[in-house]
Amino acid sequence: MAVDELCWMSATELAGAIKRKQVSPLEVIDAVLARIEKLNPTLNAYCTVTAEAARREARAAERALMKRGAKLGRLHGVPFSIKDLIITKGVRTTWGTRLYADHVPEEDAPIVARLKAAGGILVGKTNTPMFGWIGATHNLLFGATRSPWNLDRTPGGSSGGAGAAVAAGMAPLAVGTDGGGSIRIPASFSGIFGLKPSYGRVPIHPPSAAWSLSHAGPMTRTVADAALMLNVLAGPDERDQYSLPAPGVDYVKALKGSLKGLRVGWTSTLGFAKVVDPEIAAIAERAARGFKHFGCRVDGVDPRFPDPSPAWDAIFCGGIAARLKPYFPDRRADIDEGLVRIIEDTLTWPPTKYIQAWFERLAFWEPVRKFFETYDLLLTPTVACPPFKVGLDNPAVIAGTPIEPYGWIPFTYPFNMTGQPAASVPCGFTSDGLPIGLQIVGRRFDDATVLRAAATFEEAHPWAGKKPPIA
């Protein structure tokens, strides 16, 4: 089998081919590592590549495969990557900052341990902005990650390295984290699938700086691969006291079935988004309206949600600033200038501001809860603008209208406030050939319906075969 063909196979296909002994784990790992070696100098998706360890694990996977009666995990021999905000035993974890440039953890995060236990093979850590603070991917330690669709554009963030890696065929499975859109933004910008599971569905340890907002989840080229990953990742871990009980759901099997009778709401504003690129709004709306062909009732809605950005900003940015305060101002030169401004601003807050943000967060849930008493799913554009220039923290303008720093992600961070499952599916391209995502938001804990809706859309509008120019 051709090397490139192996790199573009889905994890589901690879796992099956390996178990049938049609391809060896070492062949797969060698193919992926060769592709990383070829493309990563241009894309900078990986900040650490674990080539030697990956080949060692692949040889062990081959030996296990040859043993009669061996019990193989669901991901036996399948390569995966881990975002550099997640700890990996014996592998450098920097959180995208010079402050931790030489940090090597002594344990795996639960996510990493579960993927390894399922037979997956770690090939490296993917790039992220410092502590995941922005929706683009660049930092003072490793530099900028570029989009495989256009090297002049960002792949989004903060899981931008993961998004670029998956989109460019540099391992089919990636784990991202999402405190305000950091899985869904790069999924949209990179033309792949990304799922932010229900809060607590996938345990996180150690907690992130924005712990109460942060989710971890799969980033893949197909919905089936994400469901396969979620089967491995979901379930409680005592190190995360907010992790949910085992769901008792096979997410792969849950992909099958009809959407008939579901009530779906579509909005391009949520009630507070100030501006959305017209081309993105039109393409996302066409995709959303198409859910009627799946047997859904689709309504254009204005949920009139209050703008939760002040509360989210206080909780998200306040948490990161608190984590960095011990290094400020002595190591100011090692902190991104934008983060310096956040720290300085946070230190001027009155003592009650952070607590007030929590009350506002609880109040925001009420109108959302009422909306989902009527609707099973809410559809929106994933991001309000197309991928912007690499190196920028945020776009300054959308369709000629100036915006606030987080004004381009009005659809993602609200559902970190509520903890609901939300996914981004590719739904088209701009006139410049840049990917566009449609966000699918479900009821609390109903990850299965979000995945089934995404799989149904994918079947009608397949995207996995669309490769970026760099491919």
NORKA-V851775 format. One record per residue. N is the residue number from 0. PHI is phi in degrees with one decimal (* if undefined). OMEGA is omega in whole degrees, -180 to 180 (none if undefined). Layout:
[[N | PHI | OMEGA] [N | PHI | OMEGA]]
//
This chain:
[[0 | * | -177] [1 | -63.3 | -177] [2 | -58.5 | -179] [3 | -62.9 | 179] [4 | -61.9 | 177] [5 | -63.0 | -177] [6 | -68.4 | -179] [7 | -98.8 | 175] [8 | -70.7 | 176] [9 | -71.6 | 177] [10 | -62.2 | 179] [11 | -61.4 | 178] [12 | -65.9 | -179] [13 | -62.5 | -179] [14 | -59.1 | 179] [15 | -67.5 | -179] [16 | -64.8 | 178] [17 | -65.8 | -179] [18 | -65.9 | 177] [19 | -83.8 | 179] [20 | 62.7 | 175] [21 | -81.8 | 178] [22 | -148.7 | -178] [23 | -95.0 | 176] [24 | -55.1 | -179] [25 | -67.1 | 176] [26 | -58.7 | -178] [27 | -64.4 | -178] [28 | -63.9 | 179] [29 | -61.5 | -180] [30 | -64.2 | -179] [31 | -67.2 | 179] [32 | -64.3 | 177] [33 | -64.9 | 179] [34 | -69.2 | 176] [35 | -61.3 | 180] [36 | -60.7 | -178] [37 | -76.4 | -170] [38 | -100.2 | -173] [39 | -63.6 | 176] [40 | -58.1 | 179] [41 | -87.4 | -174] [42 | -86.2 | -176] [43 | 57.5 | 178] [44 | -77.4 | 178] [45 | -98.9 | 173] [46 | -98.8 | 175] [47 | -141.9 | 177] [48 | -116.1 | -176] [49 | -103.3 | -172] [50 | -61.0 | -176] [51 | -62.5 | 180] [52 | -65.0 | -180] [53 | -63.4 | 179] [54 | -66.3 | 177] [55 | -62.3 | 179] [56 | -66.3 | 179] [57 | -65.1 | 177] [58 | -64.3 | 177] [59 | -64.5 | 178] [60 | -64.9 | 177] [61 | -65.8 | 179] [62 | -62.4 | 179] [63 | -63.9 | -179] [64 | -64.3 | -177] [65 | -84.2 | -180] [66 | -80.3 | 180] [67 | -65.4 | 177] [68 | 77.0 | -179] [69 | -65.2 | 177] [70 | -90.9 | -176] [71 | -102.4 | 178] [72 | -73.0 | -177] [73 | -64.6 | -177] [74 | -116.7 | -173] [75 | -55.5 | 176] [76 | 81.1 | -176] [77 | -90.1 | -179] [78 | -76.2 | 176] [79 | -143.7 | 175] [80 | -121.1 | -179] [81 | -128.9 | 177] [82 | -61.8 | -174] [83 | -76.9 | 168] [84 | -99.3 | -174] [85 | -114.6 | -174] [86 | -72.3 | 180] [87 | -135.3 | -177] [88 | -61.0 | 176] [89 | 74.4 | -179] [90 | -123.7 | -177] [91 | -47.1 | 176] [92 | -130.8 | -169] [93 | -108.7 | -173] [94 | 55.7 | 176] [95 | 66.9 | -175] [96 | -143.0 | 176] [97 | -65.9 | 179] [98 | -63.4 | -179] [99 | -124.6 | -173] [100 | -59.0 | -177] [101 | -113.5 | -176] [102 | -77.6 | 177] [103 | -123.5 | -178] [104 | -65.8 | 180] [105 | -103.4 | 177] [106 | -146.3 | 174] [107 | -89.8 | 168] [108 | -63.1 | 179] [109 | -52.2 | -180] [110 | -59.0 | -177] [111 | -66.5 | -180] [112 | -59.8 | -178] [113 | -70.6 | 177] [114 | -64.9 | 177] [115 | -66.3 | -180] [116 | -63.1 | 178] [117 | -82.9 | 177] [118 | 96.9 | 179] [119 | -68.0 | -177] [120 | -121.7 | 179] [121 | -72.5 | 178] [122 | -108.6 | 177] [123 | 162.7 | 179] [124 | -106.7 | -177] [125 | -101.4 | -172] [126 | -70.2 | -177] [127 | -153.4 | 171] [128 | -67.6 | -178] [129 | -52.8 | -178] [130 | 54.3 | 176] [131 | 65.8 | -167] [132 | -81.9 | -179] [133 | -133.5 | 180] [134 | -91.3 | 171] [135 | -126.5 | -177] [136 | -131.7 | 170] [137 | -160.6 | -180] [138 | -155.0 | -177] [139 | -74.5 | -177] [140 | -87.9 | -173] [141 | -113.9 | -179] [142 | 86.7 | -172] [143 | -98.2 | 170] [144 | -95.6 | -177] [145 | -114.2 | -180] [146 | -77.0 | 176] [147 | -70.5 | 177] [148 | -83.7 | 179] [149 | -162.7 | -173] [150 | -65.4 | 179] [151 | -88.2 | -176] [152 | -116.1 | 176] [153 | -79.9 | 173] [154 | -82.7 | -175] [155 | 87.1 | -179] [156 | -170.5 | 6] [157 | -85.2 | 177] [158 | -89.5 | -175] [159 | -69.5 | 176] [160 | -62.9 | 178] [161 | -63.2 | -179] [162 | -62.2 | 180] [163 | -64.7 | -179] [164 | -63.2 | -179] [165 | -65.7 | -178] [166 | -62.6 | -177] [167 | -94.8 | 177] [168 | 76.5 | -179] [169 | -103.6 | -179] [170 | 108.2 | -173] [171 | -79.0 | -176] [172 | -119.6 | 175] [173 | -139.1 | 173] [174 | -104.3 | 175] [175 | -117.5 | 173] [176 | -124.7 | -170] [177 | -148.1 | 177] [178 | -107.7 | 179] [179 | -163.9 | -178] [180 | 135.7 | -167] [181 | -72.7 | 166] [182 | -94.9 | -172] [183 | -73.7 | 179] [184 | -61.4 | 180] [185 | -68.2 | 174] [186 | -62.7 | 178] [187 | -64.8 | -177] [188 | -67.9 | -176] [189 | -103.2 | 177] [190 | 71.8 | 179] [191 | -129.2 | 178] [192 | -97.8 | 176] [193 | -140.9 | -180] [194 | -121.6 | 166] [195 | -93.9 | -178] [196 | -68.4 | 174] [197 | -53.4 | -180] [198 | -59.2 | -179] [199 | 92.6 | -180] [200 | -60.9 | 177] [201 | -113.5 | -175] [202 | -67.2 | 179] [203 | -121.4 | 176] [204 | -153.8 | -8] [205 | -69.9 | -178] [206 | -65.6 | 178] [207 | -79.4 | 178] [208 | -62.3 | 177] [209 | -105.2 | -167] [210 | -52.4 | -173] [211 | -76.2 | 179] [212 | -108.1 | -167] [213 | -87.5 | 175] [214 | -118.5 | 171] [215 | -122.9 | -178] [216 | -167.4 | -174] [217 | -83.4 | 171] [218 | -129.8 | -169] [219 | -146.4 | 176] [220 | -89.2 | 179] [221 | -132.3 | 178] [222 | -67.9 | 180] [223 | -59.3 | 178] [224 | -65.1 | 178] [225 | -66.5 | 177] [226 | -64.0 | 177] [227 | -60.7 | 178] [228 | -63.1 | -177] [229 | -65.6 | 174] [230 | -58.2 | -179] [231 | -79.5 | -170] [232 | -85.6 | -171] [233 | -72.1 | 177] [234 | 126.6 | -173] [235 | -73.0 | 172] [236 | -144.0 | -174] [237 | -62.3 | 179] [238 | -75.7 | 177] [239 | -117.7 | -174] [240 | -70.7 | 177] [241 | -101.2 | 179] [242 | -70.3 | -174] [243 | -84.3 | 173] [244 | -59.9 | 179] [245 | -56.3 | -172] [246 | -75.4 | -177] [247 | 68.5 | -178] [248 | -121.4 | 169] [249 | -92.9 | -173] [250 | -69.2 | 176] [251 | -68.3 | 178] [252 | -65.6 | -178] [253 | -68.5 | 178] [254 | -67.8 | -178] [255 | -83.9 | 179] [256 | 119.5 | -174] [257 | -90.9 | 171] [258 | -98.0 | -174] [259 | -55.5 | 178] [260 | 91.8 | 179] [261 | -70.4 | 177] [262 | -101.3 | -172] [263 | -121.9 | 175] [264 | -104.9 | 176] [265 | -117.7 | 175] [266 | -146.7 | 174] [267 | -110.0 | -179] [268 | -135.6 | -170] [269 | 59.7 | -178] [270 | 102.5 | -176] [271 | -142.0 | 178] [272 | -63.0 | -173] [273 | -79.8 | -179] [274 | -154.6 | 176] [275 | -131.7 | 177] [276 | -54.3 | -174] [277 | -58.9 | -180] [278 | -65.3 | 179] [279 | -65.4 | 180] [280 | -59.6 | -178] [281 | -67.7 | -179] [282 | -68.4 | 179] [283 | -65.9 | 179] [284 | -64.4 | 178] [285 | -59.5 | 178] [286 | -64.3 | -179] [287 | -66.1 | -180] [288 | -61.2 | 179] [289 | -65.7 | 178] [290 | -64.6 | 176] [291 | -65.2 | 178] [292 | -72.7 | 176] [293 | -94.4 | 180] [294 | 92.1 | 180] [295 | -88.6 | 167] [296 | -92.4 | -176] [297 | -112.0 | 179] [298 | -116.7 | 166] [299 | -74.3 | -173] [300 | -131.6 | 167] [301 | -122.7 | -174] [302 | -63.1 | -179] [303 | 56.2 | 175] [304 | -65.8 | 172] [305 | -69.6 | -179] [306 | -70.5 | -179] [307 | -90.2 | -173] [308 | -62.1 | 179] [309 | -61.8 | 180] [310 | -69.5 | 179] [311 | -61.8 | -179] [312 | -59.6 | -179] [313 | -65.3 | -178] [314 | -73.5 | -177] [315 | -69.4 | -177] [316 | -69.6 | 178] [317 | -62.8 | 179] [318 | -65.9 | 179] [319 | -66.2 | 180] [320 | -63.2 | 179] [321 | -63.0 | 179] [322 | -65.9 | -176] [323 | -91.8 | -175] [324 | -53.9 | 179] [325 | -61.5 | -179] [326 | -97.3 | -174] [327 | -117.5 | 8] [328 | -97.3 | -172] [329 | -56.5 | -179] [330 | -115.1 | -180] [331 | -53.0 | -178] [332 | -63.9 | 180] [333 | -95.1 | -179] [334 | -114.6 | 179] [335 | -53.5 | -176] [336 | -57.9 | 178] [337 | -62.7 | 177] [338 | -70.8 | 176] [339 | -58.0 | 179] [340 | -62.6 | 179] [341 | -65.2 | 179] [342 | -61.8 | -179] [343 | -61.4 | 179] [344 | -66.8 | -178] [345 | -60.5 | -179] [346 | -67.6 | 178] [347 | -94.4 | -176] [348 | -64.9 | 169] [349 | -70.4 | -176] [350 | -58.1 | -175] [351 | -88.2 | -172] [352 | -63.0 | -179] [353 | -63.5 | 179] [354 | -65.3 | 179] [355 | -61.2 | 178] [356 | -61.2 | 177] [357 | -65.5 | 177] [358 | -62.6 | 179] [359 | -66.8 | 177] [360 | -63.5 | 179] [361 | -63.2 | 179] [362 | -68.2 | 180] [363 | -63.1 | -179] [364 | -63.5 | -173] [365 | -61.2 | 178] [366 | -65.3 | 177] [367 | -66.6 | 178] [368 | -56.4 | -179] [369 | -65.1 | 179] [370 | -60.0 | -177] [371 | -80.4 | 166] [372 | -72.0 | -180] [373 | -97.6 | -173] [374 | -109.8 | 177] [375 | -82.7 | -178] [376 | -138.7 | 173] [377 | -122.5 | -180] [378 | -113.0 | 178] [379 | -145.4 | 162] [380 | -60.0 | 177] [381 | -72.6 | -178] [382 | -130.4 | -175] [383 | -82.1 | -177] [384 | -141.6 | 174] [385 | -75.0 | 176] [386 | -53.2 | -176] [387 | -104.9 | -174] [388 | -59.4 | 177] [389 | -63.1 | 179] [390 | 97.0 | 177] [391 | -80.0 | 174] [392 | -72.4 | -179] [393 | -150.7 | 172] [394 | -74.1 | 180] [395 | -93.4 | -173] [396 | -141.9 | 169] [397 | -124.8 | 178] [398 | 50.2 | 177] [399 | 82.9 | -179] [400 | -106.4 | 177] [401 | -62.9 | -180] [402 | -131.2 | 174] [403 | -72.4 | -176] [404 | -51.8 | -179] [405 | -105.5 | -178] [406 | -69.9 | -180] [407 | -91.0 | 179] [408 | -123.2 | -176] [409 | -68.7 | -175] [410 | -93.6 | -174] [411 | -98.1 | -172] [412 | -62.5 | 179] [413 | -57.2 | -175] [414 | -91.5 | 161] [415 | -80.1 | 176] [416 | -66.8 | -177] [417 | -96.9 | 179] [418 | 79.0 | -178] [419 | -75.0 | 174] [420 | -70.8 | 180] [421 | -150.9 | -178] [422 | -129.2 | 171] [423 | -117.8 | 177] [424 | -116.3 | 176] [425 | -62.8 | -178] [426 | -129.0 | 179] [427 | 155.8 | -178] [428 | -136.3 | 173] [429 | -71.6 | 177] [430 | -63.3 | 177] [431 | -90.2 | 178] [432 | 80.6 | 179] [433 | -100.8 | -174] [434 | -66.3 | 176] [435 | -127.6 | 180] [436 | -113.2 | 171] [437 | -107.2 | 179] [438 | -91.5 | 177] [439 | -117.6 | -179] [440 | -111.5 | -179] [441 | -115.5 | 176] [442 | -66.3 | 178] [443 | -51.8 | 175] [444 | 72.2 | -176] [445 | -94.8 | 178] [446 | -60.6 | -175] [447 | -61.8 | -179] [448 | -68.7 | 177] [449 | -60.9 | 179] [450 | -65.8 | 180] [451 | -64.5 | 177] [452 | -62.9 | 179] [453 | -64.5 | -180] [454 | -67.0 | 178] [455 | -65.2 | 177] [456 | -64.2 | -180] [457 | -61.4 | 180] [458 | -62.9 | -180] [459 | -79.2 | -177] [460 | -135.4 | -175] [461 | -61.3 | -177] [462 | -125.4 | -170] [463 | -62.7 | -179] [464 | -82.6 | -179] [465 | -87.2 | -174] [466 | -100.6 | 179] [467 | -68.8 | -177] [468 | -55.7 | -178] [469 | -66.1 | -178] [470 | -67.0 | none]]
//
